[in-house]
Amino acid sequence: MYRCDQTFVLDPLDEMLEIKEVYGLIVIDKRDGTIGLLKGTAIILLKEFTSNVPGKTTKGGQSQQRYARIRELAAHEFYGRVGDAANSELSQIKNLKGILVGGPGPTKEDFLKEGNLVTSLK
């Protein structure tokens, strides 16, 4: 738009340059979790988590199953904390285009199977 004035009108150009697509990021493994946003090429960190999931043990016999149950319960609790934080942080974003979930091995699938994300974010 051109006006015969002392200054240029740049408002329409500023609106065109504004980043409108925002993606949510959830990166999770059994030790750490991070929630962030991807705006254009910039990554904005929202929250970080550390878990208290114990590592694998070398003990065998009957104790092995007990340690596996303890690890699974701790992982379930950790997935719940990350999911609740993701629900509260990402639900507030107006123009959220999608959510990218990443992590090593089957951890990301386990997180999604737990069903901790609300239906509007899924």
DRENPA-3360 file (N, C-alpha, C; in nm, 2 decimals, always signed):
BEGIN
1 = MYRCDQTF = +0.09/-0.12/+0.00/+0.00/+0.00/+0.00/+0.09/+0.12/+0.00 ~ +0.06/+0.22/-0.08/+0.14/+0.34/-0.09/+0.05/+0.46/-0.06 ~ +0.11/+0.54/+0.03/+0.05/+0.67/+0.06/+0.14/+0.78/+0.03 ~ +0.10/+0.89/+0.00/+0.18/+1.01/-0.03/+0.20/+1.07/+0.11 ~ +0.30/+1.03/+0.18/+0.32/+1.08/+0.32/+0.47/+1.09/+0.34 ~ +0.51/+1.12/+0.46/+0.65/+1.13/+0.50/+0.71/+1.00/+0.54 ~ +0.63/+0.90/+0.58/+0.68/+0.77/+0.62/+0.61/+0.66/+0.54 ~ +0.67/+0.55/+0.53/+0.61/+0.43/+0.46/+0.52/+0.36/+0.55;
9 = VLDPLDEM = +0.42/+0.30/+0.50/+0.32/+0.22/+0.57/+0.37/+0.08/+0.56 ~ +0.42/+0.02/+0.68/+0.48/-0.11/+0.68/+0.39/-0.21/+0.75 ~ +0.28/-0.17/+0.80/+0.19/-0.26/+0.88/+0.15/-0.39/+0.80 ~ +0.11/-0.37/+0.68/+0.07/-0.50/+0.60/+0.19/-0.59/+0.58 ~ +0.31/-0.54/+0.57/+0.43/-0.62/+0.55/+0.47/-0.69/+0.68 ~ +0.45/-0.62/+0.79/+0.48/-0.68/+0.92/+0.38/-0.80/+0.95 ~ +0.26/-0.78/+0.91/+0.16/-0.89/+0.93/+0.20/-1.01/+0.84 ~ +0.25/-0.99/+0.72/+0.29/-1.10/+0.63/+0.41/-1.18/+0.69;
17 = LEIKEVYG = +0.50/-1.11/+0.76/+0.62/-1.17/+0.81/+0.60/-1.24/+0.94 ~ +0.49/-1.22/+1.00/+0.46/-1.28/+1.13/+0.44/-1.43/+1.12 ~ +0.51/-1.51/+1.21/+0.50/-1.65/+1.20/+0.37/-1.70/+1.26 ~ +0.29/-1.77/+1.17/+0.16/-1.81/+1.22/+0.15/-1.96/+1.25 ~ +0.25/-2.04/+1.21/+0.24/-2.18/+1.24/+0.33/-2.21/+1.36 ~ +0.27/-2.27/+1.46/+0.34/-2.31/+1.58/+0.32/-2.45/+1.61 ~ +0.43/-2.53/+1.64/+0.42/-2.67/+1.67/+0.46/-2.69/+1.81 ~ +0.40/-2.78/+1.88/+0.44/-2.82/+2.01/+0.54/-2.93/+2.00;
25 = LIVIDKRD = +0.64/-2.94/+2.09/+0.74/-3.04/+2.10/+0.74/-3.11/+2.23 ~ +0.74/-3.24/+2.23/+0.75/-3.32/+2.35/+0.86/-3.42/+2.32 ~ +0.97/-3.41/+2.40/+1.08/-3.51/+2.38/+1.09/-3.58/+2.52 ~ +1.08/-3.71/+2.51/+1.08/-3.79/+2.64/+1.15/-3.92/+2.63 ~ +1.22/-3.95/+2.74/+1.27/-4.08/+2.76/+1.25/-4.11/+2.91 ~ +1.30/-4.23/+2.95/+1.27/-4.26/+3.09/+1.35/-4.18/+3.20 ~ +1.45/-4.10/+3.15/+1.52/-4.02/+3.25/+1.48/-3.87/+3.25 ~ +1.45/-3.82/+3.13/+1.42/-3.68/+3.11/+1.30/-3.66/+3.02;
33 = GTIGLLKG = +1.24/-3.54/+3.04/+1.14/-3.50/+2.95/+1.14/-3.35/+2.93 ~ +1.11/-3.30/+2.81/+1.11/-3.16/+2.78/+0.99/-3.12/+2.69 ~ +0.93/-3.01/+2.72/+0.82/-2.96/+2.65/+0.86/-2.82/+2.59 ~ +0.84/-2.80/+2.46/+0.88/-2.68/+2.40/+0.79/-2.64/+2.28 ~ +0.82/-2.53/+2.22/+0.75/-2.49/+2.10/+0.84/-2.46/+1.98 ~ +0.80/-2.49/+1.86/+0.87/-2.46/+1.74/+0.80/-2.35/+1.67 ~ +0.86/-2.23/+1.66/+0.81/-2.12/+1.59/+0.90/-2.09/+1.48 ~ +0.87/-2.12/+1.35/+0.96/-2.10/+1.24/+1.08/-2.19/+1.26;
41 = TAIILLKE = +1.20/-2.12/+1.28/+1.32/-2.20/+1.31/+1.36/-2.19/+1.45 ~ +1.29/-2.12/+1.53/+1.32/-2.10/+1.67/+1.26/-2.20/+1.76 ~ +1.33/-2.26/+1.86/+1.28/-2.35/+1.95/+1.27/-2.28/+2.09 ~ +1.15/-2.28/+2.15/+1.13/-2.21/+2.28/+1.10/-2.32/+2.38 ~ +1.19/-2.32/+2.48/+1.18/-2.42/+2.59/+1.07/-2.38/+2.69 ~ +0.98/-2.47/+2.72/+0.87/-2.43/+2.81/+0.89/-2.50/+2.95 ~ +0.92/-2.63/+2.95/+0.94/-2.70/+3.08/+1.04/-2.82/+3.06 ~ +1.11/-2.85/+3.16/+1.20/-2.96/+3.16/+1.17/-3.05/+3.29;
49 = FTSNVPGK = +1.19/-3.18/+3.27/+1.16/-3.27/+3.38/+1.27/-3.37/+3.40 ~ +1.29/-3.42/+3.52/+1.38/-3.53/+3.54/+1.30/-3.64/+3.61 ~ +1.32/-3.76/+3.59/+1.24/-3.87/+3.65/+1.32/-3.94/+3.76 ~ +1.25/-4.01/+3.83/+1.31/-4.10/+3.93/+1.29/-4.25/+3.90 ~ +1.29/-4.27/+3.77/+1.28/-4.41/+3.72/+1.41/-4.48/+3.74 ~ +1.42/-4.59/+3.82/+1.54/-4.66/+3.84/+1.59/-4.73/+3.71 ~ +1.72/-4.74/+3.70/+1.77/-4.81/+3.58/+1.75/-4.96/+3.60 ~ +1.79/-5.04/+3.49/+1.78/-5.18/+3.49/+1.88/-5.24/+3.60;
57 = TTKGGQSQ = +1.84/-5.35/+3.65/+1.92/-5.42/+3.75/+1.98/-5.55/+3.69 ~ +2.08/-5.60/+3.75/+2.14/-5.72/+3.70/+2.10/-5.84/+3.79 ~ +2.01/-5.81/+3.89/+1.97/-5.91/+3.98/+1.87/-6.00/+3.91 ~ +1.88/-6.13/+3.93/+1.79/-6.23/+3.86/+1.69/-6.29/+3.96 ~ +1.63/-6.39/+3.92/+1.54/-6.47/+4.00/+1.41/-6.39/+4.02 ~ +1.35/-6.41/+4.14/+1.22/-6.35/+4.17/+1.23/-6.19/+4.18 ~ +1.34/-6.14/+4.21/+1.36/-6.00/+4.23/+1.35/-5.92/+4.10 ~ +1.38/-5.99/+3.99/+1.38/-5.93/+3.86/+1.24/-5.88/+3.82;
65 = QRYARIRE = +1.14/-5.95/+3.85/+1.00/-5.91/+3.82/+0.96/-5.80/+3.91 ~ +1.00/-5.80/+4.03/+0.97/-5.69/+4.12/+1.03/-5.56/+4.08 ~ +1.16/-5.57/+4.04/+1.22/-5.44/+3.99/+1.16/-5.39/+3.86 ~ +1.12/-5.48/+3.78/+1.05/-5.44/+3.65/+0.92/-5.37/+3.68 ~ +0.84/-5.42/+3.78/+0.72/-5.35/+3.82/+0.74/-5.22/+3.88 ~ +0.85/-5.20/+3.96/+0.88/-5.07/+4.02/+0.92/-4.97/+3.91 ~ +1.00/-5.02/+3.81/+1.03/-4.93/+3.70/+0.91/-4.89/+3.62 ~ +0.82/-4.98/+3.59/+0.70/-4.95/+3.52/+0.61/-4.85/+3.59;
73 = LAAHEFYG = +0.59/-4.87/+3.72/+0.51/-4.77/+3.80/+0.57/-4.64/+3.80 ~ +0.71/-4.63/+3.82/+0.77/-4.50/+3.82/+0.76/-4.43/+3.68 ~ +0.78/-4.51/+3.57/+0.76/-4.46/+3.44/+0.62/-4.41/+3.41 ~ +0.52/-4.48/+3.46/+0.38/-4.44/+3.45/+0.36/-4.31/+3.52 ~ +0.41/-4.29/+3.64/+0.40/-4.16/+3.71/+0.47/-4.05/+3.64 ~ +0.58/-4.08/+3.58/+0.66/-3.97/+3.51/+0.59/-3.93/+3.38 ~ +0.53/-4.03/+3.31/+0.45/-4.00/+3.19/+0.33/-3.91/+3.23 ~ +0.27/-3.94/+3.34/+0.16/-3.86/+3.39/+0.20/-3.71/+3.41;
81 = RVGDAANS = +0.31/-3.69/+3.48/+0.36/-3.56/+3.51/+0.39/-3.48/+3.38 ~ +0.45/-3.54/+3.28/+0.48/-3.48/+3.15/+0.35/-3.45/+3.08 ~ +0.26/-3.54/+3.08/+0.13/-3.53/+3.01/+0.05/-3.41/+3.07 ~ +0.05/-3.40/+3.20/-0.03/-3.30/+3.26/+0.03/-3.16/+3.23 ~ +0.16/-3.15/+3.23/+0.23/-3.02/+3.20/+0.21/-2.99/+3.05 ~ +0.21/-3.09/+2.96/+0.19/-3.06/+2.82/+0.05/-3.01/+2.80 ~ -0.05/-3.07/+2.87/-0.19/-3.03/+2.86/-0.20/-2.88/+2.90 ~ -0.14/-2.85/+3.01/-0.16/-2.71/+3.06/-0.09/-2.61/+2.97;
89 = ELSQIKNL = +0.03/-2.64/+2.93/+0.11/-2.55/+2.85/+0.07/-2.54/+2.70 ~ +0.04/-2.65/+2.64/+0.01/-2.65/+2.50/-0.14/-2.61/+2.47 ~ -0.23/-2.63/+2.57/-0.37/-2.60/+2.54/-0.39/-2.44/+2.53 ~ -0.29/-2.37/+2.59/-0.31/-2.22/+2.59/-0.26/-2.16/+2.45 ~ -0.19/-2.24/+2.37/-0.14/-2.18/+2.24/-0.26/-2.18/+2.14 ~ -0.28/-2.06/+2.09/-0.40/-2.03/+2.00/-0.38/-2.10/+1.87 ~ -0.27/-2.08/+1.80/-0.26/-2.13/+1.66/-0.16/-2.25/+1.66 ~ -0.19/-2.35/+1.74/-0.10/-2.47/+1.75/-0.14/-2.56/+1.63;
97 = KGILVGGP = -0.04/-2.58/+1.54/-0.07/-2.66/+1.42/-0.06/-2.81/+1.45 ~ +0.02/-2.85/+1.54/+0.04/-2.99/+1.57/+0.14/-3.01/+1.68 ~ +0.16/-3.14/+1.72/+0.25/-3.17/+1.83/+0.34/-3.28/+1.77 ~ +0.47/-3.26/+1.79/+0.57/-3.36/+1.75/+0.62/-3.43/+1.88 ~ +0.61/-3.56/+1.88/+0.66/-3.64/+2.00/+0.78/-3.72/+1.96 ~ +0.89/-3.70/+2.04/+1.01/-3.77/+2.00/+1.08/-3.83/+2.12 ~ +1.16/-3.93/+2.10/+1.24/-3.99/+2.21/+1.30/-4.12/+2.16 ~ +1.38/-4.18/+2.24/+1.45/-4.31/+2.19/+1.36/-4.43/+2.21;
105 = GPTKEDFL = +1.38/-4.52/+2.12/+1.31/-4.65/+2.12/+1.16/-4.64/+2.13 ~ +1.10/-4.73/+2.21/+0.96/-4.74/+2.22/+0.90/-4.64/+2.33 ~ +0.98/-4.56/+2.38/+0.94/-4.47/+2.49/+0.83/-4.37/+2.45 ~ +0.85/-4.32/+2.33/+0.74/-4.22/+2.28/+0.61/-4.29/+2.25 ~ +0.61/-4.42/+2.20/+0.49/-4.49/+2.18/+0.42/-4.52/+2.32 ~ +0.51/-4.56/+2.42/+0.45/-4.59/+2.55/+0.39/-4.46/+2.61 ~ +0.45/-4.35/+2.59/+0.39/-4.22/+2.64/+0.26/-4.19/+2.58 ~ +0.25/-4.21/+2.44/+0.12/-4.19/+2.37/+0.01/-4.29/+2.41;
113 = KEGNLVTS = +0.05/-4.42/+2.44/-0.04/-4.52/+2.48/-0.10/-4.50/+2.61 ~ -0.02/-4.43/+2.70/-0.07/-4.40/+2.84/-0.20/-4.31/+2.83 ~ -0.21/-4.23/+2.73/-0.33/-4.15/+2.71/-0.33/-4.03/+2.80 ~ -0.22/-3.97/+2.83/-0.21/-3.85/+2.92/-0.24/-3.72/+2.85 ~ -0.25/-3.72/+2.72/-0.28/-3.59/+2.65/-0.43/-3.59/+2.63 ~ -0.49/-3.47/+2.65/-0.63/-3.45/+2.63/-0.67/-3.46/+2.48 ~ -0.79/-3.49/+2.46/-0.84/-3.52/+2.32/-0.82/-3.41/+2.23 ~ -0.83/-3.28/+2.27/-0.81/-3.17/+2.18/-0.66/-3.16/+2.13;
121 = LK = -0.57/-3.21/+2.21/-0.43/-3.21/+2.17/-0.39/-3.33/+2.08 ~ -0.46/-3.44/+2.10/-0.43/-3.56/+2.02/-0.47/-3.53/+1.88;
% end
